[in-house]
Amino acid sequence: MQVQETQTQVLVVGGGMGGVAAALAALRNGASAVLTEPTDWLGGQLTAALCPPDDHRRIEHTGASRAYRRFREAIRDWYRKNLPLTDAARDDPRLNPGAGWASPLCAEPRAALAVIDELLAPYRADGRLRLLTEHTPVAVHTTGDRIDAVTLLSTRDGGEVTVHARYVLDATEFGDLLDLGGIEHVSGKESRAETGEPSAADTADPLDMQSATWCFAIEHREGEDHTIDRPTAYDHFRAWRPPAWQGRPILDYLGPAEADIPPRPYQLVVNPDDDPRAIDADHRNLPHSLELWTYRRVRCRRQLQPGTYDSDITVVNWPMNDYTGGPIFGTPDAAFHQEQARQLSLSLLYWLQTEAPRPDGGTGWPGLRLCPDVTGTADGLAKIPYVRESRRIRAVTTIVEQDVSIAILGDRDARRYPDSVGVGHYYWIDRHTTTRGGIVSGGLPQPFEIPLGALLPVRVTNLLAAAKNIGTTHVTNGCYRMHPVEWACGEAAGALAAHCLATGATPHQVQARPEAFQERLTADGFQLRWPEGTRW
């Protein structure tokens, strides 16, 4: 097929949280944009990967931009407008639709998808936004230290389109443009000698990265049998004992041991008759033993009028389907490992349906049913894996453990950046098993800032990092990778592209003298600093 050619001011490659925020920021600041996405759903980890937002405990009143808070409220309003909520749920200003404890806003992916579509609709209508879903980047065209264009392949019809742009934003899940464009980047673990981080590895390993999870959504239909066919890899995963499990099987109710936490026991209570408003999403209050059904529950039947639904719906993103068999990008066998991650999730479901111990002393819940209507897929698994770690740019500013860790800082602020473009936080410098079998022990982070320099490559002048590919390390990625921070990074990148188009300055020039840009951000509702004295 002949390659189509098109031009735009801002090209955003990747339609996840960062990509959507980037496009919206560029558009509302006067730029035209092309936004691309490899699946047919925008929203990335929030929608296509099925994961509710990992928000911090202050998110309702501080610690995010105006646009992100409005986005969250629009999801709540979608439920109020479209579903028969109970009076208590409808009147709750902090409605948690699924009453899950992983997030104060556990919601079905289609709710977020509908809000995203509505936010983008005015710009698509006036022609300033062109949306290319089901398009994946296959080539980056450069001249010297600039990107001229990106070629994308349509997975619908095999056609190609080359988009020429003044500014290119990489908001892909894996940092694809960094690899395709030969842009300096890292992946996996850096060495302690390179970063000076106490929790860094003795030796760098670009293939040792946090596990990915192929999530799925399930409900329970009492008295029915929805047992799936025995997965082809079930025997392998039934016997699998990853190194982090210290000789125990992964398909079990006991999680991996961490440096400062013994193996955590889990329990599963299907469709509990709990009080939705009693769910505590403040992770400082977690008990040692955790209940899995309400963990990422995205539909709570007791938030709806009686008789609306017979079952809750929960998203399964548990330690038991964190895949550590190998990297799912960046290696010749990445496709194999992606399929193995799917097989692990199917094996977990089959184990739950047939062998898992129940609280009543029995085994298995054959009534557990995959929910393809929730996932937007034929099989009920997510469209994409939940990716915790991508390629990361060699950045003007690299955020290291010493900048955020309470173990190092004590009661002092996280590092203050003169070029801050946003803020973020999470309960932990998150710890998950890795592809080499370890668990990063990063401890706790103070509420932190996002430096503009972390979005800028050291060399390329018109590419901006707009997702999990910013200048973090393997360690600090553990708290900078969460949904609201990814949104904040993308939003800042989109605003920066529009600012550079309007002023003629380059991103690196803005970073060197950021005051005028920061004033523009503040007027646009960005939060650049935490309130004085804010601590973990």
C-alpha positions, 0 to 999 in steps of 0.5 A, a space after each residue: 500500500 502507498 504510505 500516506 503523508 500528513 502533517 501536524 504541530 504535535 504528534 502524540 504517539 500512544 493514547 494512554 494516560 500520558 498521551 490523552 493528557 498530553 493531547 488535551 494540554 496541547 489542544 487547549 493551549 492552541 496547538 493542532 495534534 495527531 494522537 495515535 493508539 495501538 488498540 481501539 481504546 484510549 486510556 492505557 493502563 486505566 482502560 485497555 489494561 483494566 487498572 483503576 488509578 493508583 491515586 495517593 491519599 490526598 488526591 481529592 483536594 491536592 496533589 494533582 492538576 485541575 484537569 486530572 481532578 475534573 477527569 476523576 469527577 467526570 467519571 463519577 458523574 458518568 455513573 450518576 447519569 447512566 446507572 441506577 445508583 442507590 441514593 447513598 451512592 449518588 449523593 456521595 461526593 467521593 463516590 467510589 463506584 466499585 468500592 474497591 480498596 486499591 483506589 478511591 475511584 475503582 471504576 469500569 474501564 468503559 466509564 473512563 473511556 466514555 469520559 475521554 471520548 467526550 473530552 476529546 470530542 470538541 477538538 475532533 469536531 473542529 478538526 484540530 485533533 486527528 485520532 489514529 487508533 489501531 496504529 502502531 509506530 514502526 519507524 522514526 525518521 530523524 535528521 541529526 538531533 531532530 525527529 522529522 516524522 514517525 511512520 505508523 502501521 494500521 493493524 486494521 488494514 495494513 496501511 501506513 501513514 507517516 506523520 510529520 510534526 514539529 514536536 513528537 511526544 512518546 507516550 507509548 507503553 514501552 517507550 517505543 520511539 526511544 528504540 525506533 529512533 535510536 534515542 539514548 535510553 535505559 531499561 531494567 536495573 541501573 547499577 549502584 555505581 551509576 546512580 548512587 542509590 542504596 537500593 540499586 543493584 550491584 550490577 546493571 541489568 537492562 532485562 531485569 525489570 518489574 513484572 507485567 500483569 495480564 489482567 482480566 475481569 470476572 464476576 460470579 454466577 452462583 450455581 452456574 459452571 463457567 470453567 474455562 478449558 484447561 490452559 495449555 500452560 496450566 501444568 507449568 504454572 501450577 508447578 511454577 515456583 518463581 525465585 521470589 516465592 522462596 520455594 512456594 507455588 505462585 498459585 497460592 494465597 501467600 504472596 512473595 516475601 519482601 525485604 521488610 515484610 514477611 509473606 503476606 497471606 491473602 483471602 478470597 471472599 466472593 461477592 461479600 455482603 459488605 458495606 461499600 462506604 466502609 471500604 478504606 482505600 488509605 493504604 496506610 491502614 492495610 491489614 497484613 492479610 488482604 482480601 482479593 475480591 474487593 481489591 480492584 472491584 470495579 462494579 459493586 452490586 450494593 452501590 446499585 438499586 436492588 436487582 440491577 446486578 446479581 454479582 460484583 465485577 472485580 479485576 484480577 491484578 494480583 501477585 499470583 498473575 505478576 509475570 516474571 518469566 522474562 521481559 515482554 519487550 526489548 528481546 527477540 522472545 518478547 512475544 513468547 513472554 507476552 503469551 506466557 503472561 496471558 497463560 499465567 492469568 488463564 492458569 490463575 483463573 482455572 485454578 480459582 475455578 477448580 482447585 482454590 481453597 474456599 472459606 467453607 472448606 470446599 475447592 474452586 468456584 466454577 461460577 467465576 465468569 470472564 467478562 468480555 463486555 467489561 474488557 472490550 475483548 472476546 476472551 475477557 482478558 485485557 487488551 494489553 498487559 499492565 506494564 509497570 516499567 518501560 524504556 526510560 530516556 537518558 534525561 537532562 534530569 534523572 530522578 534518583 532514590 536520594 531525591 524522594 526516599 524517606 529512609 534517606 531524607 528523614 522528615 525533610 522535603 523531597 528534592 525541590 526542582 526549580 523547573 517543577 512542572 507537577 507533583 505526585 505521590 504514592 504510598 510506596 516506592 512500589 515493590 513488585 517481583 522482577 524478571 530476574 526474581 528479585 523485589 526492589 525494596 525502595 521504601 517510602 517516598 515523600 510527596 515529590 515534584 516532577 522536574 521538566 528536565 526529566 521529560 527532556 532527552 539529553 540530545 534530541 531536541 523535539 522529542 518529549 517523554 510523556 508517560 512512564 518513559 521519563 528520566 527515572 531509575 528502576 527504583 524511582 519508577 516505582 513511585 513515578 509510574 502511577 496513573 496520576 503521575 503519568 497524566 501529569 507528565 503527559 500534561 506537562 509535555 503537551 503544554 510544553 510543546 504548545 508553549 514552544 510553538 507559541 514562543 519559538 523557544 526550544 524545550 531545553 531553553 525553556 528548562 534552563 529558564 522555566 519561569 514564564 512557562 511555569 506561570 503559564 502552567 499555573 494559570 492552566 491549573 497545574 500544581 507545581 509544589 506541595 503545600 508547605 509541610 506535606 509529608 508521607 
